[in-house]
Amino acid sequence: MKILLAVDGSAYTKKMLAYLATHESLFSPANEYVLFTVQAPFPARVKSVVGADLTRKYHEEEAEKVLSPSFKFLVRHGLNPSSSWKLGHPGDAISKMADSGKFDLVVMGSHGHGALGNLVMGSIATQVLAHCKVPLLLVR
């Protein structure tokens, strides 16, 4: 099974990884894992002032800060994940990655704000669920 693990470096990512570690069918060397995170792009004005090279380097470093702990966790448990990151809106980018990468499952942590929180703030998990054609496992 090819599994996309959407990570953001939060406590919810840690909960998701802990959940996977306790479920042998999801947490197996027989599966292929891809860690994926999304970085919010800078406004165009910032990029024009700071420069494209510096903004790209910043985004790469921030993505690595998010991906590295999850990567190390999986390696410690005998798994060999790959990792990737994109610039953009998380809900859209996760959905597109899941569909284009021909994944069997997307797993992500959910903040679980509830209906009122989703109305006010929106929810990345809700957006992924609405736009993704791949099954989604949310861990709270």
DSSP file with accessible surface (Angstrom, degrees, kcal/mol):
  #  RESIDUE AA STRUCTURE BP1 BP2  ACC     N-H-->O    O-->H-N    N-H-->O    O-->H-N    TCO  KAPPA ALPHA  PHI   PSI    X-CA   Y-CA   Z-CA
    1    1 A M              0   0   95      0, 0.0    31,-2.7     0, 0.0     2,-0.6   0.000 360.0 360.0 360.0 138.3    0.0    0.0    0.0
    2    2 A K  E     -a   32   0A  55     29,-0.2   102,-2.8   100,-0.1   103,-1.3  -0.889 360.0-169.0-100.8 118.2    1.3    3.5   -0.9
    3    3 A I  E     -ab  33 105A   0     29,-3.5    31,-2.2    -2,-0.6     2,-0.6  -0.935  15.6-152.5-119.8 127.5    0.5    5.9    2.0
    4    4 A L  E     -ab  34 106A   0    101,-2.7   103,-2.9    -2,-0.5     2,-0.7  -0.850  10.5-160.2 -94.8 121.0    0.8    9.7    2.0
    5    5 A L  E     -ab  35 107A   0     29,-3.1    31,-2.6    -2,-0.6     2,-0.6  -0.898   5.6-155.7-104.6 105.3    1.5   11.1    5.5
    6    6 A A  E     -ab  36 108A   6    101,-2.2   103,-0.6    -2,-0.7     2,-0.3  -0.736  21.0-178.6 -83.5 117.8    0.6   14.7    5.6
    7    7 A V        +     0   0    6     29,-2.9    31,-0.4    -2,-0.6    60,-0.1  -0.904  29.6 173.7-123.5 147.4    2.6   16.4    8.4
    8    8 A D        -     0   0   78     -2,-0.3    -1,-0.1     2,-0.1     3,-0.1   0.305  54.6-110.0-130.0   3.8    2.8   19.9    9.8
    9    9 A G  S    S+     0   0   44      1,-0.2    -2,-0.0    57,-0.2     2,-0.0   0.486  76.4 127.3  82.4   2.8    5.1   19.4   12.7
   10   10 A S  S >> S-     0   0   28      1,-0.1     4,-1.5    99,-0.0     3,-0.6  -0.243  80.8 -96.4 -85.2 177.5    2.3   19.9   15.3
   11   11 A A  H 3> S+     0   0   62      1,-0.2     4,-2.2     2,-0.2     5,-0.1   0.800 124.8  62.4 -61.6 -27.1    1.3   17.8   18.2
   12   12 A Y  H 3> S+     0   0   71      2,-0.2     4,-2.0     1,-0.2    -1,-0.2   0.838  99.2  53.1 -71.5 -30.7   -1.4   16.4   15.9
   13   13 A T  H <> S+     0   0    4     -3,-0.6     4,-2.5     2,-0.2    -1,-0.2   0.922 108.7  50.2 -65.8 -43.1    1.3   15.0   13.6
   14   14 A K  H  X S+     0   0  150     -4,-1.5     4,-2.5     1,-0.2    -2,-0.2   0.908 110.0  50.1 -62.9 -40.1    2.9   13.3   16.6
   15   15 A K  H  X S+     0   0  110     -4,-2.2     4,-2.4     2,-0.2    -1,-0.2   0.899 109.6  51.6 -63.5 -41.0   -0.5   11.8   17.5
   16   16 A M  H  X S+     0   0    0     -4,-2.0     4,-2.4     2,-0.2    -2,-0.2   0.934 111.0  46.9 -62.3 -44.8   -0.9   10.6   14.0
   17   17 A L  H  X S+     0   0    9     -4,-2.5     4,-2.3     1,-0.2    -2,-0.2   0.904 111.4  51.3 -65.3 -39.2    2.5    8.9   14.0
   18   18 A A  H  X S+     0   0   54     -4,-2.5     4,-1.0     2,-0.2    -1,-0.2   0.901 109.5  51.1 -63.6 -39.7    1.8    7.3   17.4
   19   19 A Y  H >< S+     0   0   81     -4,-2.4     3,-0.8     1,-0.2     4,-0.3   0.934 110.1  49.0 -62.1 -46.7   -1.5    6.0   16.0
   20   20 A L  H >< S+     0   0    0     -4,-2.4     3,-1.7     1,-0.2     7,-0.2   0.909 105.6  57.8 -59.3 -42.1    0.3    4.4   13.0
   21   21 A A  H 3< S+     0   0   38     -4,-2.3    -1,-0.2     1,-0.3    -2,-0.2   0.746 106.3  49.8 -63.2 -22.8    2.9    2.8   15.3
   22   22 A T  T << S+     0   0  104     -4,-1.0     2,-0.6    -3,-0.8    -1,-0.3   0.419  99.8  71.1 -95.8   0.9    0.1    1.0   17.2
   23   23 A H    X>  -     0   0   68     -3,-1.7     4,-1.7    -4,-0.3     3,-1.4  -0.864  63.1-167.9-122.6  96.6   -1.6   -0.4   14.0
   24   24 A E  T 34 S+     0   0  171     -2,-0.6    -1,-0.1     1,-0.3    -4,-0.0   0.789  84.0  59.2 -56.4 -34.3    0.5   -3.0   12.4
   25   25 A S  T 34 S+     0   0   97      1,-0.2    -1,-0.3     3,-0.0     3,-0.2   0.823 115.6  35.5 -68.7 -27.4   -1.5   -3.2    9.2
   26   26 A L  T <4 S+     0   0   21     -3,-1.4     2,-0.7    -6,-0.2    -1,-0.2   0.672 115.7  57.2 -92.4 -21.9   -0.7    0.5    8.6
   27   27 A F  S  < S+     0   0   25     -4,-1.7    -1,-0.2    -7,-0.2    -2,-0.0  -0.726  78.9 122.1-116.1  78.6    2.8    0.5   10.0
   28   28 A S    >   -     0   0   32     -2,-0.7     3,-2.1    -3,-0.2    50,-0.0  -0.995  68.5-125.0-143.0 144.5    4.7   -2.1    8.1
   29   29 A P  T 3  S+     0   0  103      0, 0.0    51,-0.1     0, 0.0    -1,-0.1   0.693 108.3  72.0 -62.1 -14.9    7.8   -2.2    5.9
   30   30 A A  T 3  S+     0   0   85      2,-0.1     2,-0.2    49,-0.0    -3,-0.0   0.717  88.8  77.1 -71.7 -19.4    5.6   -3.7    3.2
   31   31 A N  S <  S-     0   0   24     -3,-2.1     2,-0.5   -29,-0.0   -29,-0.2  -0.589  79.4-130.5 -90.6 154.4    4.0   -0.3    2.8
   32   32 A E  E     -a    2   0A 103    -31,-2.7   -29,-3.5    -2,-0.2     2,-0.4  -0.912  26.2-161.1-103.3 128.2    5.5    2.7    0.9
   33   33 A Y  E     -a    3   0A   3     -2,-0.5    49,-2.1    47,-0.3     2,-0.5  -0.915  13.4-174.2-116.2 137.4    5.4    6.0    2.9
   34   34 A V  E     -ac   4  82A   9    -31,-2.2   -29,-3.1    -2,-0.4     2,-0.4  -0.986  15.0-149.7-127.8 118.2    5.8    9.5    1.6
   35   35 A L  E     -ac   5  83A   0     47,-2.9    49,-2.2    -2,-0.5     2,-0.4  -0.729  22.1-174.4 -82.6 137.0    6.0   12.3    4.2
   36   36 A F  E     +ac   6  84A   1    -31,-2.6   -29,-2.9    -2,-0.4     2,-0.3  -0.997  11.8 173.7-140.9 132.1    4.5   15.5    2.8
   37   37 A T  E     - c   0  85A   5     47,-1.5    49,-1.5    -2,-0.4     2,-0.4  -0.946  19.1-141.3-133.8 158.6    4.3   19.0    4.1
   38   38 A V  E     - c   0  86A  20    -31,-0.4     2,-0.4    -2,-0.3    49,-0.2  -0.979   8.8-155.7-124.4 131.2    3.1   22.3    2.6
   39   39 A Q  E     - c   0  87A  24     47,-2.9    49,-2.2    -2,-0.4    20,-0.0  -0.879  22.6-120.8-105.3 136.2    4.7   25.7    3.1
   40   40 A A        -     0   0   72     -2,-0.4    49,-0.1    47,-0.2     2,-0.0  -0.594  33.2-122.9 -74.2 130.0    2.7   28.9    2.7
   41   41 A P        -     0   0   73      0, 0.0    -1,-0.1     0, 0.0     3,-0.1  -0.361  22.4-111.8 -72.0 154.9    4.3   31.1    0.1
   42   42 A F        -     0   0   70      1,-0.1     5,-0.0     2,-0.1    13,-0.0  -0.517  41.2 -92.0 -75.9 154.5    5.4   34.7    0.8
   43   43 A P    >>  -     0   0   77      0, 0.0     4,-1.8     0, 0.0     3,-0.8  -0.324  41.0-109.2 -60.3 152.0    3.5   37.6   -0.8
   44   44 A A  H 3> S+     0   0   84      1,-0.3     4,-2.4     2,-0.2     5,-0.2   0.842 117.2  59.8 -55.7 -34.7    5.0   38.6   -4.1
   45   45 A R  H 3> S+     0   0  201      1,-0.2     4,-1.7     2,-0.2    -1,-0.3   0.887 104.0  49.5 -63.5 -39.5    6.3   41.8   -2.6
   46   46 A V  H <> S+     0   0   54     -3,-0.8     4,-3.1     2,-0.2     5,-0.4   0.939 110.8  49.6 -64.4 -46.5    8.4   40.0    0.0
   47   47 A K  H  X S+     0   0  108     -4,-1.8     4,-2.4     1,-0.2    -2,-0.2   0.893 110.2  51.1 -60.5 -38.5    9.9   37.7   -2.7
   48   48 A S  H  < S+     0   0   93     -4,-2.4    -1,-0.2    -5,-0.2    -2,-0.2   0.851 116.2  41.0 -70.2 -31.0   10.8   40.7   -4.8
   49   49 A V  H  < S+     0   0  123     -4,-1.7    -2,-0.2    -5,-0.2    -1,-0.2   0.923 124.9  33.8 -79.7 -46.4   12.5   42.5   -1.9
   50   50 A V  H  < S-     0   0   66     -4,-3.1     4,-0.2    -5,-0.2    -3,-0.2   0.834 112.2-116.8 -82.0 -34.5   14.3   39.5   -0.4
   51   51 A G     X  -     0   0   26     -4,-2.4     4,-2.1    -5,-0.4     5,-0.2  -0.019  16.4 -94.7 106.9 148.4   15.0   37.6   -3.7
   52   52 A A  H  > S+     0   0   55      1,-0.2     4,-2.5     2,-0.2     5,-0.2   0.879 119.4  53.2 -65.3 -40.2   14.0   34.3   -5.1
   53   53 A D  H  > S+     0   0  117      1,-0.2     4,-2.4     2,-0.2    -1,-0.2   0.926 110.9  45.7 -64.2 -43.0   17.0   32.4   -3.9
   54   54 A L  H  > S+     0   0  102     -4,-0.2     4,-2.4     2,-0.2    -1,-0.2   0.905 113.9  48.2 -68.8 -40.0   16.7   33.5   -0.3
   55   55 A T  H  X S+     0   0    8     -4,-2.1     4,-2.4     2,-0.2    -2,-0.2   0.915 112.0  49.9 -68.4 -39.0   12.9   32.8   -0.2
   56   56 A R  H  X S+     0   0  121     -4,-2.5     4,-2.4     2,-0.2    -2,-0.2   0.938 111.7  48.7 -62.3 -44.0   13.5   29.3   -1.7
   57   57 A K  H  X S+     0   0  109     -4,-2.4     4,-2.4    -5,-0.2    -2,-0.2   0.917 110.5  51.4 -62.7 -41.8   16.2   28.5    0.8
   58   58 A Y  H  X S+     0   0   98     -4,-2.4     4,-2.5     1,-0.2     5,-0.2   0.943 111.0  47.1 -60.0 -48.2   13.9   29.7    3.7
   59   59 A H  H  X S+     0   0    7     -4,-2.4     4,-2.5     1,-0.2    -1,-0.2   0.894 111.2  51.8 -63.1 -39.9   11.1   27.4    2.5
   60   60 A E  H  X S+     0   0   83     -4,-2.4     4,-2.3     2,-0.2    -1,-0.2   0.923 111.4  47.3 -61.7 -44.2   13.4   24.5    2.1
   61   61 A E  H  X S+     0   0   93     -4,-2.4     4,-2.0     2,-0.2    -2,-0.2   0.906 112.8  48.4 -65.4 -41.4   14.7   24.9    5.6
   62   62 A E  H  X S+     0   0   44     -4,-2.5     4,-1.4     2,-0.2    -2,-0.2   0.907 111.1  50.2 -66.4 -40.5   11.2   25.3    7.1
   63   63 A A  H  X S+     0   0    0     -4,-2.5     4,-2.9     1,-0.2     3,-0.3   0.923 109.3  52.0 -62.9 -41.9   10.0   22.2    5.3
   64   64 A E  H  X S+     0   0  104     -4,-2.3     4,-2.7     1,-0.2    -1,-0.2   0.886 104.5  56.5 -63.1 -37.6   13.0   20.3    6.6
   65   65 A K  H  < S+     0   0  133     -4,-2.0    -1,-0.2     1,-0.2    -2,-0.2   0.853 114.0  40.4 -60.8 -35.0   12.2   21.4   10.2
   66   66 A V  H  X S+     0   0   23     -4,-1.4     4,-0.7    -3,-0.3    -2,-0.2   0.905 120.6  41.6 -78.9 -44.6    8.7   19.8    9.7
   67   67 A L  H  X S+     0   0    4     -4,-2.9     4,-2.7     1,-0.2     5,-0.2   0.855 100.2  70.6 -75.2 -36.2    9.8   16.7    7.8
   68   68 A S  H  X S+     0   0   26     -4,-2.7     4,-2.8    -5,-0.2     5,-0.2   0.887  96.9  47.2 -56.1 -49.9   12.9   15.7    9.8
   69   69 A P  H  > S+     0   0   76      0, 0.0     4,-2.1     0, 0.0    -1,-0.2   0.922 116.2  45.4 -61.7 -39.7   11.3   14.6   13.1
   70   70 A S  H  X S+     0   0    4     -4,-0.7     4,-2.2     2,-0.2    -2,-0.2   0.905 112.7  51.3 -68.2 -40.1    8.7   12.4   11.3
   71   71 A F  H  X S+     0   0   72     -4,-2.7     4,-2.5     1,-0.2     5,-0.2   0.944 111.0  47.6 -60.5 -48.0   11.3   11.0    9.0
   72   72 A K  H  X S+     0   0  124     -4,-2.8     4,-2.7    -5,-0.2    -1,-0.2   0.885 109.2  54.5 -62.5 -39.3   13.6   10.1   11.9
   73   73 A F  H  X S+     0   0   37     -4,-2.1     4,-1.0    -5,-0.2    -1,-0.2   0.938 110.8  44.9 -59.1 -47.6   10.6    8.5   13.7
   74   74 A L  H  <>S+     0   0    0     -4,-2.2     5,-2.5     1,-0.2     3,-0.5   0.917 113.1  49.8 -66.1 -41.4    9.8    6.2   10.7
   75   75 A V  H ><5S+     0   0   70     -4,-2.5     3,-2.1     1,-0.2    -1,-0.2   0.914 106.1  56.9 -63.5 -42.0   13.5    5.3   10.2
   76   76 A R  H 3<5S+     0   0  175     -4,-2.7    -1,-0.2     1,-0.3    -2,-0.2   0.791 106.1  52.1 -57.7 -29.1   13.8    4.4   13.9
   77   77 A H  T 3<5S-     0   0   90     -4,-1.0    -1,-0.3    -3,-0.5    -2,-0.2   0.164 127.0 -99.5 -96.1  17.4   10.9    2.0   13.4
   78   78 A G  T < 5S+     0   0   56     -3,-2.1     2,-0.3     1,-0.3    -3,-0.2   0.662  81.0 129.3  80.4  17.2   12.6    0.3   10.5
   79   79 A L      < -     0   0   10     -5,-2.5    -1,-0.3    -6,-0.1    -2,-0.1  -0.730  50.2-145.9-104.6 156.2   10.7    2.1    7.7
   80   80 A N        +     0   0  147     -2,-0.3   -47,-0.3   -51,-0.1     2,-0.1  -0.710  28.3 177.7-122.2  80.1   12.2    3.8    4.7
   81   81 A P        -     0   0    6      0, 0.0     2,-0.3     0, 0.0   -47,-0.2  -0.327  19.6-145.9 -80.6 162.2   10.1    6.8    3.8
   82   82 A S  E     -c   34   0A  57    -49,-2.1   -47,-2.9    -2,-0.1     2,-0.3  -0.738  18.9-147.9-111.1 170.5   10.6    9.4    1.2
   83   83 A S  E     +c   35   0A  57     -2,-0.3     2,-0.3   -49,-0.2   -47,-0.2  -0.976  17.9 172.8-143.1 157.2    9.6   13.0    1.6
   84   84 A S  E     -c   36   0A  34    -49,-2.2   -47,-1.5    -2,-0.3     2,-0.3  -0.977   7.6-165.7-155.7 158.1    8.4   16.0   -0.4
   85   85 A W  E     -c   37   0A  73     -2,-0.3     2,-0.3   -49,-0.2   -47,-0.2  -0.977   2.8-168.3-147.8 158.3    7.1   19.5    0.1
   86   86 A K  E     -c   38   0A 108    -49,-1.5   -47,-2.9    -2,-0.3     2,-0.4  -0.953  24.1-118.0-139.5 161.0    5.3   22.1   -1.9
   87   87 A L  E    S+c   39   0A  83     -2,-0.3     2,-0.3   -49,-0.2   -47,-0.2  -0.804  70.8  60.8 -94.1 141.4    4.4   25.8   -1.7
   88   88 A G  S    S-     0   0   22    -49,-2.2    -2,-0.1    -2,-0.4     3,-0.0  -0.944  92.5 -24.7 145.5-163.0    0.7   26.6   -1.6
   89   89 A H     >  -     0   0   87     -2,-0.3     4,-2.8     1,-0.1     5,-0.3  -0.754  55.2-135.2 -86.6 128.8   -2.5   26.1    0.4
   90   90 A P  H  > S+     0   0   38      0, 0.0     4,-2.7     0, 0.0     5,-0.3   0.885  99.8  50.8 -54.9 -46.9   -2.3   22.9    2.4
   91   91 A G  H  > S+     0   0    0      1,-0.2     4,-1.8     2,-0.2     5,-0.2   0.933 116.2  40.9 -59.3 -45.8   -5.8   21.5    1.6
   92   92 A D  H  > S+     0   0   74      2,-0.2     4,-2.6     1,-0.2     5,-0.2   0.929 116.1  49.0 -66.7 -46.1   -5.3   21.9   -2.1
   93   93 A A  H  X S+     0   0   14     -4,-2.8     4,-2.5     2,-0.2     5,-0.2   0.900 111.4  48.6 -65.8 -40.4   -1.7   20.7   -2.2
   94   94 A I  H  X S+     0   0   11     -4,-2.7     4,-2.6    -5,-0.3    -1,-0.2   0.938 113.1  48.2 -64.8 -45.3   -2.4   17.6   -0.1
   95   95 A S  H  X S+     0   0    4     -4,-1.8     4,-2.3    -5,-0.3    38,-0.3   0.930 113.7  46.3 -60.6 -46.2   -5.4   16.6   -2.3
   96   96 A K  H  X S+     0   0  148     -4,-2.6     4,-2.9     2,-0.2     5,-0.3   0.905 112.8  49.7 -64.7 -41.5   -3.4   17.2   -5.5
   97   97 A M  H  X S+     0   0   33     -4,-2.5     4,-2.3    -5,-0.2    -2,-0.2   0.928 111.3  49.5 -63.0 -43.8   -0.4   15.2   -4.2
   98   98 A A  H  <>S+     0   0    0     -4,-2.6     5,-1.8    -5,-0.2     4,-0.2   0.919 116.5  41.3 -62.4 -44.2   -2.7   12.3   -3.2
   99   99 A D  H ><5S+     0   0   54     -4,-2.3     3,-0.9    -5,-0.2    -2,-0.2   0.937 119.1  42.5 -71.8 -46.0   -4.4   12.1   -6.5
  100  100 A S  H 3<5S+     0   0   92     -4,-2.9    -2,-0.2     1,-0.2    -1,-0.2   0.804 111.8  54.9 -73.6 -27.6   -1.4   12.6   -8.8
  101  101 A G  T 3<5S-     0   0   17     -4,-2.3    -1,-0.2    -5,-0.3    -2,-0.2   0.416 105.2-125.9 -86.5   1.4    0.8   10.3   -6.8
  102  102 A K  T < 5 +     0   0  174     -3,-0.9     2,-0.2    -4,-0.2    -3,-0.2   0.917  44.2 177.4  54.4  50.0   -1.6    7.4   -7.0
  103  103 A F      < -     0   0   13     -5,-1.8  -100,-0.2    -6,-0.2    -1,-0.2  -0.518  32.2-149.9 -81.8 152.4   -1.7    6.9   -3.3
  104  104 A D  S    S+     0   0   87   -102,-2.8     2,-0.3     1,-0.3  -101,-0.2   0.686  80.6  11.0 -89.6 -23.7   -3.9    4.2   -1.7
  105  105 A L  E     -b    3   0A  22   -103,-1.3  -101,-2.7    29,-0.1     2,-0.4  -0.985  57.6-150.5-157.5 142.2   -4.4    6.2    1.6
  106  106 A V  E     -bd   4 136A   0     29,-2.3    31,-3.3    -2,-0.3     2,-0.4  -0.971  17.9-169.1-112.8 132.2   -3.8    9.6    3.0
  107  107 A V  E     +bd   5 137A   0   -103,-2.9  -101,-2.2    -2,-0.4     2,-0.3  -0.985  16.4 154.4-123.0 132.0   -3.2    9.9    6.8
  108  108 A M  E     -bd   6 138A  13     29,-2.2    31,-2.3    -2,-0.4     2,-0.2  -0.992  40.6-111.0-152.4 153.6   -3.2   13.1    8.7
  109  109 A G  E     - d   0 139A  13   -103,-0.6     2,-0.4    -2,-0.3    31,-0.2  -0.564  30.3-147.6 -80.0 152.0   -3.7   14.5   12.1
  110  110 A S        -     0   0   15     29,-2.5    13,-0.0    -2,-0.2    28,-0.0  -0.983  15.0-147.1-125.2 136.1   -6.8   16.7   12.7
  111  111 A H        -     0   0   78     -2,-0.4    -1,-0.1    29,-0.1    29,-0.1   0.756  32.0-145.8 -70.4 -24.9   -7.0   19.6   15.1
  112  112 A G        +     0   0   21      1,-0.1     3,-0.1    -3,-0.1     5,-0.1   0.915  34.3 164.5  63.7  47.6  -10.7   18.8   15.6
  113  113 A H     >  -     0   0   94      1,-0.2     4,-0.6     2,-0.1     3,-0.2   0.748  41.4-134.4 -67.0 -23.9  -12.0   22.3   16.1
  114  114 A G  H  >  -     0   0   34      1,-0.2     4,-2.4     2,-0.2     5,-0.2  -0.263  37.4 -52.2  92.1 178.1  -15.6   21.1   15.5
  115  115 A A  H  > S+     0   0   82      1,-0.2     4,-1.9     2,-0.2    -1,-0.2   0.897 135.4  47.7 -61.3 -45.2  -18.4   22.5   13.4
  116  116 A L  H  > S+     0   0  133      1,-0.2     4,-2.0     2,-0.2     5,-0.2   0.941 112.4  49.4 -64.6 -43.6  -18.2   26.1   14.8
  117  117 A G  H  X>S+     0   0   12     -4,-0.6     4,-3.3     1,-0.2     5,-0.6   0.894 109.7  52.2 -61.7 -38.5  -14.4   26.2   14.5
  118  118 A N  H  X5S+     0   0   51     -4,-2.4     4,-1.3     3,-0.2    -1,-0.2   0.869 107.8  52.1 -66.4 -35.7  -14.6   25.0   10.9
  119  119 A L  H  <5S+     0   0  145     -4,-1.9    -1,-0.2    -5,-0.2    -2,-0.2   0.919 119.1  35.1 -64.4 -42.8  -17.2   27.8   10.1
  120  120 A V  H  <5S+     0   0  114     -4,-2.0    -2,-0.2    -5,-0.1    -3,-0.2   0.924 137.7  15.0 -79.0 -46.2  -14.9   30.5   11.5
  121  121 A M  H  <5S-     0   0  119     -4,-3.3    -3,-0.2    -5,-0.2    -2,-0.2   0.601  94.5-131.7-107.1 -18.8  -11.5   29.2   10.5
  122  122 A G     << -     0   0   31     -4,-1.3     2,-0.4    -5,-0.6    -1,-0.1  -0.107  21.2-108.4  80.1 171.1  -12.0   26.5    7.9
  123  123 A S     >  -     0   0   20      1,-0.1     4,-2.2    -5,-0.1     5,-0.2  -0.970   9.2-153.3-144.7 128.0  -10.3   23.2    8.2
  124  124 A I  H  > S+     0   0   67     -2,-0.4     4,-2.8     1,-0.2     5,-0.2   0.923 103.5  53.1 -62.8 -42.1   -7.5   21.7    6.1
  125  125 A A  H  > S+     0   0    6      1,-0.2     4,-2.7     2,-0.2    -1,-0.2   0.914 108.3  49.8 -60.6 -41.3   -8.8   18.2    6.9
  126  126 A T  H  > S+     0   0   69      1,-0.2     4,-2.3     2,-0.2    -1,-0.2   0.912 111.3  49.2 -64.5 -40.2  -12.3   19.2    5.6
  127  127 A Q  H  X S+     0   0   58     -4,-2.2     4,-1.9     2,-0.2     5,-0.2   0.912 111.8  47.9 -66.3 -41.9  -10.8   20.6    2.4
  128  128 A V  H  X S+     0   0    0     -4,-2.8     4,-2.5     1,-0.2    -2,-0.2   0.941 111.9  50.5 -63.1 -45.0   -8.8   17.5    1.8
  129  129 A L  H  < S+     0   0  109     -4,-2.7    -2,-0.2    -5,-0.2    -1,-0.2   0.902 112.5  47.2 -59.6 -39.5  -11.8   15.3    2.5
  130  130 A A  H  < S+     0   0   76     -4,-2.3    -1,-0.2    -5,-0.2    -2,-0.2   0.825 123.9  29.5 -72.7 -31.9  -13.9   17.4    0.0
  131  131 A H  H  < S+     0   0  114     -4,-1.9     2,-0.4    -5,-0.1    -2,-0.2   0.622  97.1  92.2-107.9 -14.6  -11.4   17.4   -2.8
  132  132 A C     <  -     0   0   18     -4,-2.5     4,-0.1    -5,-0.2   -36,-0.1  -0.661  49.4-164.5 -90.4 136.4   -9.4   14.2   -2.5
  133  133 A K        +     0   0  182     -2,-0.4    -1,-0.1   -38,-0.3    -4,-0.1   0.514  69.8  87.7 -91.3  -7.1  -10.4   11.1   -4.4
  134  134 A V  S    S-     0   0   17    -39,-0.1   -29,-0.1     1,-0.1   -30,-0.1  -0.703  93.9 -95.7 -92.7 141.8   -8.1    8.9   -2.2
  135  135 A P        -     0   0   82      0, 0.0   -29,-2.3     0, 0.0     2,-0.4  -0.270  42.0-147.7 -55.4 143.1   -9.4    7.5    1.2
  136  136 A L  E     -d  106   0A  34    -31,-0.2     2,-0.6    -4,-0.1   -29,-0.2  -0.969  11.8-161.7-122.8 126.9   -8.4    9.7    4.1
  137  137 A L  E     -d  107   0A  45    -31,-3.3   -29,-2.2    -2,-0.4     2,-0.5  -0.951  12.4-163.7-107.8 115.2   -7.7    8.6    7.6
  138  138 A L  E     -d  108   0A  69     -2,-0.6     2,-0.5   -31,-0.2   -29,-0.2  -0.876   0.3-161.5-100.2 132.9   -7.9   11.4   10.2
  139  139 A V  E      d  109   0A  14    -31,-2.3   -29,-2.5    -2,-0.5  -123,-0.2  -0.955 360.0 360.0-116.3 126.1   -6.3   11.0   13.6
  140  140 A R              0   0  183     -2,-0.5   -29,-0.1   -31,-0.2   -31,-0.0  -0.816 360.0 360.0-111.6 360.0   -7.4   13.2   16.5
